[in-house]
Amino acid sequence: MSSIDTILQKDVLDRESILRLIAVRDPEQIELIRSAANRTLLENCGNKVFYRGLVEFSNVCISDCYYCGIRKSNHGVNRYTLSEQDILEAAQWCAEQGYGSLVLQSGERTDRTFTDLVERVVKKIKECTVSPKLPDGLGITLCIGEQEPEVYRRLFAAGAHRYLLRVETTNPQLFRSIHPPQQTLESRVRCLEILKQIGFQVGTGVMIGLPGQTLEHLVDDLLFFRDRDIDMVGMGPYIVHSDTEMKQYKVSVEAQRDEILTRSLLMIALCRLVLKDVNIAATTALQTIKENGRELGLDFGANVIMPQLTPLEVRKDYLLYEDKPCVDENREQCRGCLERRIRSVGREVGFDQWGDSLHFRKKVNGPGRS
C-alpha cells in the first residue's frame, strides 16, 4: 500500500497529510485522491448537483483589487446596473426552469441607494417565485462584498439566507500584494464572522495560481475553511485580466495553466476530504482553463454549478478575468449545456431544491430545506 493510500484512509487529515496530497503530480496518485473525494461526496452529500442561477446585476465597484477586471480604476469598463424589472424577470425564469436557487452578484458598493435596491429585490424575489414546488420561493445567495452589520441584518431579514464573500487568499502578505492598503484581510474575515452570527450560510474561497502563492499557502487556506466553520466554498484558477495592475504576470501565469488546473482540482478534492459535507462550486473559471473544466470540478468533489442568467447585452461587461466562457450563450443554451455536462460525469441535477449546505443544516440541527 502506497503512502498516499495510507493518508487517504485517515478520517481526519492533518496539515502534513494535506501538504503531501496537494503536492502529488503522479497521474495514478491523483486518481486515488479524486476517487476518494468522490466517495466522500457521495457518502456525505449524495449524487445531486445543485444549480445557482447567476445574475451579475451590476459591475459598478468601489474596490480596487489589483487582479479584477471591474476594479474601480479600470475606466475602460462600460458600467451598468440592471433594473429591478430585469432582475425579477431573471429570477422568475430561474424558478420556472426548476433551478431552485439564485445568486445575486455585483461589484462592491456600500451606498444606501445600492443596499436599498438589493433589499427590495430580495423581498420581491421571495414573493414572486413562490410555487407548489418552491413554497418559500427561490433560495437566494448574495455576493455583494463587505457591508456594515446592519446591512447584512436587513438583507437576511428580507429573505437572503446564503452569502458568499471570497477572501482570495488567507495569507496576509499575499493578500496585501493583490489589494490596495485600504482593503484588508482582517476586515474580510470580520465580515465572515458577522455573517455567521446573523445566521447566514457563509461561503468563501480563494484564487489558485496567484503569483507568489505556495502549496503551503493553499494548505493554510483549506485549514482556514475548516477552522472558520465555512458552509460553502467557491475556488477557481487565477486568470490574468490585461486591464489590471497584474497584467505583467499574464505570460508567466498562462505558461503554468496545466499546473494551475491540477492545483485547482486537487484543492476541490482536498476541500471535500477535509470538510466532507460543505457545498463546493465547480466554477466557470475552470472551464476557461480547460473546455471540460467544470465537469472535472464535479468529478473531483464539487456539487454546485452556476448557470448564467445575466442578460446577454451586458454579460461582456462583467469580466473579472479574460476569456470567460459562455458570454455569448443565451440562458436556454446554458441550461441544456450544463445539464449535459453534469450527466456526462454520472451526476444528476437537483431540480426545484434550494440545495442548502448539509454542513450548515447539521450545525443548526433543524429540519433544513430540501
N, C-alpha and C positions, 0 to 999 in steps of 0.2 A: 504494500500500500504506500502510495506517494505521500510526501509531507503535505501536499495540497489536499489530498483526500482526508488526511488526519485533521487538518484545520477545519474543513467543511463539515466534519462530524460534530464539531462543538456547537452547543446550543447558544452560547454567548461568545462573541468574538472580541478579544481584547485588541488594544492598539497595535501590538506587534503582529498579530494574526491578520488584521485588516491591511497593514502595510505590506505584508508578504503577498496577499492576494491581489492588491492593486498593482503590484509590480510584475505580475505574471504576464508573459508575452507568448508563451508556447501555445499554439492553437488547441492542442488536446487539453491542456490545463484550463484554458479559457472556457472550453466547452464544459468542463467539470463545474466551473463556477456558474456558468449560465444555467446548466441543468439544475444545480442546487437552488439557485434563485427562483427558477420556475416552479420547482416543487414547493418552496416556501410560500410563493404567491398562491398557488392552488390550495395549499393546506390552510392558509390564513384568510384569504380574500376570495377564493373561487376563480372561475374562468371568465367572468364578465369584464368587459371594458366599458367604462362609463364616459359618456360624452359631456363636454362642457362647451356649448355653443359660444364662440368668442366674438364679442363686439368691441372693437377698438374705437371707442366713441369720441376720442379727442386726442390729438397729438400736440396740444399746447402744453408746455412744460416749463417749470421754474427752476428745475435742477439742471446741472451742467456736467453730468457724468462723462468722463473722457472717452468712453467706449461707445456711447449711444448715438444713433443717427438722428434722434429727435431732440437732442440736448438743446437747451435754450440758445446757445451760441451758434448753432447751425442755421444761418439765415437763408440757406437755400431750400429750406423745407416749406412747402405750402401748408400753412396751419389750418386746421379745421376743428369744429366741434359739431357732432351730429345733433339734430333737433330731437326733442322728446318724442315726436311722432316717428322719426326714423328708428330710434332705439326701441320703442314699443312695438313697432312693426316687426323688427328682427326678433324680439322676444316672443311674440305670438307665433311667428313662423317656427321658431325653435321648439316651442311647446307642441305645435301641430305635428312636427316631424318625430316626436317622441324622444327628444334629446334629454328631457328631464331637468337639466341644469344649464345655467348661463353664466358666463364670465363677462363682467363689465371692466374693461381695461382702458387706461388712459395715461397720458403724461401726468406728472405730479403738479397739482395746484392745491392751494390751501384757502383761496379767497371764498367768501360766503356765497357769491353767485354760483361758483362751481359746486360747492358742497351741498347747497340747496337743490341744485339740479339733480345731483346723484340721489339725494334723499327722496325727492319727488318721484323720480323714475323708478327707484326700487319699490316704493309703495304701489305705484301704478302697475308695475310688472306683476307683483303678487296678486293684485286684484284681477287683472285681465287674463291671467293664464290658469285660473282655477278651472278644473275639469274633473270628471269622474276618475280619470287616471292620475291626475295631479290635484288632489283635494286641497292642498296648501299652495298651489301654484308652482312655478319653477323654483328649483333651488338656485340661489344666487351667490356667486363668488365675486368679491370686489378686488381689484388690483389697481389702486389709485395712489399708492405711495404713503409717505408719512403724513399723519394728520394729528390734530390735537385730540386728547382723550374724549372730550365732549362730542367731537365729530364722530369718532368711532362708535360712541354710545348711541348717537342719533341714527346712524346707519344700521346698527344692529337692531334697534327698536323698529326701524322701518321695514325690516324683513330680510336683510342680508345676513347670512349665517356662516359664510366662509370668507377668509381674507388671505390673499397671497401677497407677501412682502419679501421679495428676494433680497438677500444681503450681498450676493455675488461672490463674496469670499469672507471667511471668518478670520483671516489673518490680518491684524491691524496694519502692518506695513504694506502688504499688498493692497488692502482696501484704500489706503492713502495714495497709492500710486495710480489709481484709476478714478479718483474722485477729487474735486476741489476741497480746500481746507474746511469750508463751512458744512460739508456733508461728512458725518462721522459714523463709524461702525457702532459706537455706543448709543447714538440716537436711534439707529435702526433696530438694535437689539431691544432697547427700551420700548419701542413701539410694539414689537412682537410680544413682550410681556404684558403690555396693556391690553392688547387684543385678546390674549388668552384669558386675562382676568375678567374681561367683559363677557366672554362666553363664545367668542368666535372659534370655529375650527381654523387653526392657524397653519398657514403654509409658508415656506421659504425655499431658497435654493441658491445655487452658485453657478458661475460660468467655469467651464473646464477648458484649459489650454491657454489661460492668461499668461502673457509674458512675465517671467519670474516666478510662476507658480510651480511648486514641487509636489511630489507624491505625498510628502508629509503634510503639506497644506490640505490636500484633499482628504486625507485620513482625519485630520482635525475638523474639517467641515462635516464629515459623517458623524463624528462624535458630538459635535455641536447640535446636530439634528436630534441625536439621541438624548443628550443631557438637557436640552431645552424642551423636550417632550413635544416635538413638532408632529402635526397631524397629516400634513400634505407636503410633498416635495416636488419642485419643478427645477430640473437641472438641464443644461444643454451646453454644447460646444461653443467656445468663443469664436466668433466670426467678425473680422475687421470691417468696419464701415469707413470708406475713404474720406468722408467729411467729418472726421473726428480727430481729436488730439492724438489718437493712437494709430493713425494711418501709416506711420513709419514701420509698423510691425506686420503689414499686410503680406509681404513676400515671405517672411520667416514663418508666420502662422500658417499660411497656405501650404508651405513645404512640409508642415507637420500634420496635415489633415488626417492621415491614416492613424497616426499615434493619438491624436486628439479624439478621434472617433472611438478607438479602443478604450481610452481612459473614460470617455463618457459612458460607454456601455458597461464597463466594469463598475463605475460609480453607481449606476442604476442597480446592478446586480447586488453590490455590497450594501447599498441602502436597503434593499429588500431583505437581505440576510441579517442585517443588524437591527432594523426597525420592524420587520415582519408584516405588520398589519396596517401600515400607513398607505395613503394614496400616493402614487408616483406617476407623473406625467411622462408620456413619450412626446417630447417637444418637437415642434416644427423645425427647429434648427438642426436636429439630427438628419432630417430629410435634405437639408441644404448640403450637408457633408456627403451624404450617400442617398441615392434615389429611394432605397428601401430602409432608410434610417429609422423611420418611426416603427416599422414592423420589427426591426432589430431591437428597438427600445422595449417593445411589448414582450419580445421573446426573452429579454434579459430581466424581466420582472415588473415592468410598468403596467398600470391598469387604468389610466386615464388618458384621453386624447381630446384635442380641442378643434372641432370643425370651425372653419371660418364663416362668420356671418357679417363681417364688416362690409358695407356696400362697396361694390367694385370701383366706383368712381373716386373713392378716397383711399382705397387699400394701399396703393403705391406710395401714399404719403405717410404711412405708418411703418417705416422701415428702421427698426432698431439696429439691424445688421444688413449686409448686402446679400443679394442672390436669394432672398426669401422666396420659397416656393408658394404656389397657389395664388399669387396676386392677380392672375388673370382668369381664375377658375370661379365660376359662379357657385352659389351655395348648394344648388341641386347637384352639380357635378362633384363638389366636395363631399357631399353626403354619400353618394354612390361609391366614390373612390375610397373613402375611409372605411366603409363597411367591407369592401373587397379586401382591403389591406388587413383588416382585423381578422377576417375569416381565413385569410391565407396562412395565418400562423396558428390556426386551430382555436381561436378565441371567439366569443360571441358578444354582441352589443347588449348592454343593459338598458333597453329602451324604457322610457316612462318611469325612470327611477332617479332619485337625487344622487345615489351612489356616494353617500357620505363616508367619510373615513371611519373604518371599523375601529381604528385606534382611538378616535375621539369618542365613539359610541360606548366603548368599554370603559373609558375614563368616567363618563358621566353616569354610567350604569343605568341608563334609561332605555326605553323601547327603541329610540332612534328612528331613522327613516329607512325605507327600503332603497 
